[in-house]
Amino acid sequence: MISRFNIIDKYIIKKFIGTYFFAILIFIGIVIIFDVSEKIDNFVEKGASLQAIVVQYYGNFIPYFMNMFSPLFIFIAVIFFTSKLASHSEIVAILAGGISFKRMLYPYFISALGIAIFSLVLNLFVIPPANRVRLDFTDKYIKDKFVNTNRDIHLQLSPGNYVYMETFNSWSNIASKFTLETIEGHKIVSKLTAETAIWDTTFGGWKLYKYYIRDNSSAIQKITQGETLDTVINLTVNDLNRRDNIVESYNYTELNDLIRTQKMRGDKRVIYSQIEKHTRFALPFSAFILTLIGVSLSARKRKGGIGINMGIGLMLSFSYILFLRFSQMFVHVGALPVFIAIWVPNMLYAIIALFLYRIAPK
């Protein structure tokens, strides 16, 4: 049982963490330069102030970017300094000194644990509120107003209560062919239909025009109709105008509540919420897998030096990020459950990591 760090452990941890954050700083600087050049016209055209750009957008963009490309930074950090150790024959000296390759991995995994916890804290506590500010800035100064283009909207507001809209216009907040039904068992207790429904901010509800109500709650059917009717239901324009990526701004509790609500309503956008939830845990866990791959690849001294190891590492890290994004498509097409699809990249790369570990120099 390992009770304390030795000098080599401290040296590797220091190099790992230091190189990791150094890689982050370098890449963030490059990305911000390209991002500014791409969005400068939007900033000028829509009158974004320098303080808003720096504080509201890029100040909250940095943690989001750090976490999204954390696998890449881990690979770069591990491969860069481990390749240097190998090229200077330091790994040979470590192994010759009686330290096994397995024992040498200990400080690497301690560092990976620290990065995983750091990433998880970002995912659960830092990035959601930062994304809320960043996405608000994006909607105001970069993207056009969201337009809901869905037709034939069917939602369950609560058990037995259903709403239907043939169309909904995000610009005017007007729904056409509005229907509200209450069903008990197999019986329609009441049905309210209206030609149009307009969201009214004065009372936080819907104003119905040319409505028709059929009430079957008693033995005698009761029919009511009129020109206008104010009604409040468990559905607001925010629910209909929500961008798919808005889930990035929800903390863990809010995300779970949203998933429960969307499942109950039969909202197909629940997929985005579930993907976001599982990704927040799958991404930090990848730190261990990618660290093992990086060490196993770069521990052997190669003729091509660091360049070959860096090339292989960049290829694997980018393939992991792309595979993580691609695996989400299996969820959208209904081929795999969310949990399995999001964790498939980790499972596959864990197998690759174990294979590389077995053939790594001992």
C-alpha positions in Angstrom: 0.0 0.0 0.0 1.3 3.4 -1.0 1.3 5.8 1.9 3.2 8.8 0.6 4.6 10.4 -2.4 8.3 10.1 -3.3 10.4 12.6 -5.2 9.6 11.0 -8.6 5.8 11.1 -7.8 6.0 14.8 -7.0 8.1 15.5 -10.1 5.6 13.7 -12.4 2.5 15.3 -10.8 4.1 18.7 -11.1 5.0 18.2 -14.7 1.6 16.7 -15.6 -0.5 19.4 -14.0 1.8 22.2 -15.2 1.8 21.0 -18.8 -2.0 20.5 -18.7 -2.7 24.1 -17.7 0.0 25.4 -20.0 -1.6 23.6 -23.0 -4.9 25.1 -21.9 -3.5 28.7 -21.9 -1.9 28.2 -25.3 -5.0 26.8 -27.0 -7.4 29.3 -25.4 -5.3 32.1 -26.7 -5.3 30.7 -30.2 -9.1 30.0 -30.1 -10.0 33.4 -28.8 -8.0 35.1 -31.6 -9.8 33.1 -34.3 -13.2 33.5 -32.5 -12.8 37.3 -32.3 -11.9 37.5 -36.0 -15.0 35.5 -36.9 -17.5 37.4 -34.7 -16.1 40.9 -34.8 -18.6 42.0 -37.4 -21.5 40.8 -35.1 -20.0 42.7 -32.1 -19.7 45.9 -34.1 -23.0 45.6 -35.9 -25.1 44.9 -32.7 -23.2 47.4 -30.5 -21.6 45.0 -28.0 -19.4 46.9 -25.5 -15.8 45.8 -24.9 -16.6 45.0 -21.2 -19.5 42.8 -22.2 -17.4 41.0 -24.8 -14.5 40.4 -22.4 -16.5 39.7 -19.2 -19.8 38.3 -20.2 -18.8 36.3 -23.3 -15.1 35.3 -23.2 -15.0 35.3 -19.4 -17.6 32.6 -19.4 -16.4 31.0 -22.6 -13.1 29.9 -21.1 -14.4 27.4 -18.6 -16.8 26.0 -21.2 -13.9 25.6 -23.7 -11.5 24.2 -21.1 -13.9 21.4 -20.2 -15.0 20.6 -23.8 -11.5 20.0 -24.9 -10.1 18.6 -21.7 -9.4 15.2 -23.3 -7.1 17.0 -25.9 -5.3 18.9 -23.2 -4.7 15.7 -21.1 -3.3 13.9 -24.1 -1.0 16.8 -25.0 0.2 17.1 -21.4 0.9 13.4 -20.8 2.5 12.7 -24.2 4.6 15.9 -24.2 6.4 15.5 -20.9 6.4 11.7 -20.9 8.0 11.7 -24.3 10.7 14.0 -23.0 11.3 11.7 -20.0 11.7 8.8 -22.5 14.0 10.7 -24.8 16.3 11.6 -21.9 16.2 7.9 -20.8 14.7 9.0 -17.5 12.0 6.3 -17.7 14.7 3.7 -18.3 16.4 4.9 -15.1 13.1 4.9 -13.1 12.4 1.3 -14.2 16.0 0.2 -13.6 15.8 1.7 -10.1 13.3 -1.0 -9.1 10.1 1.0 -9.7 7.7 -1.0 -11.9 5.8 0.4 -14.8 2.6 -0.1 -12.9 3.9 1.8 -9.9 5.1 4.6 -12.1 1.5 5.1 -13.2 0.5 6.0 -9.7 1.3 9.8 -9.9 -0.2 9.9 -13.3 -3.5 8.6 -12.0 -3.4 10.9 -9.0 -3.0 13.8 -11.4 -5.8 12.4 -13.6 -8.0 12.1 -10.5 -7.4 15.8 -9.7 -8.2 16.8 -13.3 -11.4 14.6 -13.2 -12.6 16.2 -10.0 -11.7 19.7 -11.4 -13.7 18.9 -14.6 -16.6 17.5 -12.6 -16.8 20.7 -10.4 -16.7 22.8 -13.6 -19.5 20.7 -15.1 -21.8 20.8 -12.0 -21.2 24.1 -10.4 -19.1 26.6 -12.6 -20.1 26.0 -16.2 -23.9 26.1 -16.0 -24.2 29.6 -14.5 -21.3 30.7 -16.8 -23.2 29.3 -19.8 -26.3 31.2 -18.8 -24.5 34.5 -19.2 -22.7 33.3 -22.3 -25.8 32.1 -24.1 -27.7 35.3 -23.2 -24.9 37.3 -24.7 -24.9 35.0 -27.8 -28.7 35.5 -28.3 -28.3 39.3 -28.0 -25.2 40.0 -30.0 -24.4 36.9 -32.2 -27.3 34.7 -33.1 -30.7 35.8 -34.4 -33.8 35.3 -32.3 -34.8 31.6 -31.9 -37.7 30.6 -34.1 -39.8 27.6 -33.2 -40.4 25.8 -36.5 -42.2 22.7 -35.1 -45.7 21.9 -36.2 -48.3 19.7 -34.6 -47.1 20.2 -31.1 -48.5 17.6 -28.6 -47.6 17.9 -24.9 -48.9 16.5 -21.7 -49.1 19.3 -19.1 -49.9 16.9 -16.2 -51.4 13.4 -15.9 -54.6 13.5 -17.9 -54.1 17.1 -19.3 -52.9 17.5 -22.8 -52.4 20.5 -25.1 -52.1 20.6 -28.9 -51.0 23.4 -31.2 -51.0 23.1 -35.0 -48.3 25.8 -35.2 -46.6 28.3 -32.9 -45.0 31.5 -34.0 -42.0 32.5 -31.9 -41.9 36.1 -33.2 -45.5 36.9 -32.2 -46.0 34.2 -29.5 -49.2 33.1 -31.3 -50.4 29.5 -31.5 -53.0 28.3 -34.1 -55.6 25.6 -33.7 -55.1 25.4 -29.9 -56.7 22.5 -28.1 -56.7 21.6 -24.4 -58.1 18.2 -23.3 -58.7 16.6 -19.9 -58.9 12.8 -20.1 -59.8 10.4 -17.3 -59.2 6.8 -18.3 -60.5 6.5 -21.8 -63.0 9.3 -21.5 -62.6 12.9 -22.6 -63.9 14.9 -19.6 -63.5 18.3 -21.3 -62.1 19.7 -24.5 -61.3 23.3 -25.2 -60.5 24.5 -28.7 -59.6 27.9 -30.0 -58.7 29.3 -33.4 -55.7 31.2 -31.9 -54.0 31.5 -28.6 -51.7 34.5 -27.8 -49.3 34.6 -24.8 -50.2 37.6 -22.6 -47.4 38.8 -20.3 -49.8 40.9 -18.2 -51.2 37.9 -16.4 -48.7 35.2 -17.5 -51.2 33.1 -19.4 -52.9 32.5 -22.8 -55.6 34.6 -24.3 -57.9 32.4 -26.5 -59.8 33.7 -29.4 -63.0 32.1 -30.9 -63.0 29.3 -28.3 -65.3 26.4 -27.9 -65.6 24.2 -24.7 -67.3 20.8 -24.5 -67.7 19.6 -20.9 -68.6 15.9 -20.4 -68.0 15.9 -16.6 -71.7 15.4 -15.9 -74.4 13.2 -17.5 -75.5 16.2 -19.6 -72.9 17.5 -22.0 -72.4 21.3 -21.6 -71.2 23.4 -24.5 -69.8 26.9 -24.1 -68.3 29.2 -26.8 -67.2 32.8 -27.0 -64.9 35.3 -28.6 -62.1 35.6 -25.9 -61.1 33.7 -22.9 -58.1 34.1 -20.5 -56.5 30.8 -19.3 -53.5 29.9 -17.3 -51.9 26.5 -17.9 -48.6 24.8 -17.0 -47.0 25.9 -20.3 -45.3 29.2 -21.0 -43.6 30.7 -24.1 -40.3 30.0 -22.5 -41.1 26.2 -22.8 -41.8 26.6 -26.5 -39.0 29.1 -27.3 -36.2 27.1 -25.5 -33.2 26.5 -27.6 -31.8 22.9 -27.6 -28.5 24.0 -26.1 -30.1 26.0 -23.2 -29.7 22.8 -21.2 -26.0 23.7 -20.9 -27.0 26.5 -18.5 -29.0 24.3 -16.1 -27.4 23.0 -12.9 -27.7 19.4 -12.0 -30.9 19.8 -10.0 -32.6 22.0 -12.7 -31.5 19.5 -15.4 -33.1 16.5 -13.5 -36.3 18.6 -13.0 -36.4 19.5 -16.7 -35.9 15.9 -17.7 -38.8 14.8 -15.5 -41.0 17.5 -16.9 -40.1 16.8 -20.5 -40.7 13.1 -20.1 -44.1 13.7 -18.6 -45.0 16.1 -21.4 -43.6 13.8 -24.1 -41.3 16.5 -25.3 -38.9 15.0 -27.8 -36.2 17.6 -26.8 -35.7 15.5 -23.6 -32.9 13.8 -25.6 -30.7 16.9 -25.4 -31.2 17.1 -21.7 -30.3 13.5 -21.2 -27.2 13.8 -23.4 -26.1 16.8 -21.4 -26.6 15.0 -18.1 -24.6 11.9 -18.9 -21.9 13.9 -20.8 -21.2 15.8 -17.6 -20.0 12.6 -15.9 -18.6 10.7 -18.9 -16.2 13.5 -19.9 -14.4 13.8 -16.5 -14.1 10.0 -16.3 -12.2 10.0 -19.6 -9.2 11.6 -17.8 -8.1 8.1 -16.5 -8.5 6.3 -19.8 -6.7 9.0 -21.8 -3.9 9.2 -19.3 -3.2 5.5 -19.5 -3.2 5.7 -23.3 -0.9 8.7 -23.3 1.7 7.1 -20.9 1.6 3.7 -22.7 2.2 5.4 -26.1 5.0 7.7 -25.1 6.9 5.7 -22.5 9.0 4.0 -25.2 11.9 6.0 -26.8 11.3 6.4 -30.5 13.6 7.5 -33.3 11.2 10.2 -34.5 11.2 11.7 -31.0 8.3 13.7 -29.5 6.8 14.5 -32.9 5.6 11.0 -33.6 4.1 10.6 -30.1 2.4 14.0 -30.4 1.0 13.1 -33.8 -0.4 9.8 -32.6 -1.7 11.5 -29.4 -3.4 14.3 -31.2 -5.0 11.8 -33.6 -6.4 9.7 -30.8 -7.6 12.7 -28.7 -9.4 14.3 -31.7 -10.9 10.9 -32.6 -12.2 10.6 -29.0 -13.8 14.0 -29.1 -15.4 13.3 -32.5 -16.5 9.9 -31.4 -18.1 11.4 -28.3 -20.1 13.8 -30.6 -20.8 11.1 -33.2 -22.2 8.7 -30.6 -24.9 11.2 -29.8 -26.3 10.5 -33.2 -27.2 7.0 -32.0 -29.5 8.6 -29.5 -31.2 10.9 -31.9 -32.0 8.0 -34.3 -33.1 5.8 -31.5 -30.5 3.1 -32.0 -29.1 3.2 -28.5 -30.2 4.4 -25.0 -28.6 7.7 -23.9 -26.5 6.1 -21.1 -25.0 3.5 -23.4 -24.4 5.8 -26.3 -22.6 8.5 -24.2 -20.4 5.9 -22.4 -19.5 3.9 -25.6 -16.5 6.1 -26.3 -15.1 5.5 -22.8 -15.7 1.8 -23.1 -14.0 1.5 -26.5 -11.0 3.7 -25.5 -10.7 1.8 -22.2 -10.1 -1.4 -24.3 -7.6 0.5 -26.4 -5.9 1.8 -23.2 -5.6 -1.7 -21.7 -4.2 -3.1 -25.0 -1.6 -0.4 -25.2 -0.7 -0.9 -21.5 -0.1 -4.6 -22.1 2.3 -3.9 -24.9 4.0 -0.9 -23.2 7.6 -1.4 -22.1 7.8 -2.9 -18.6 
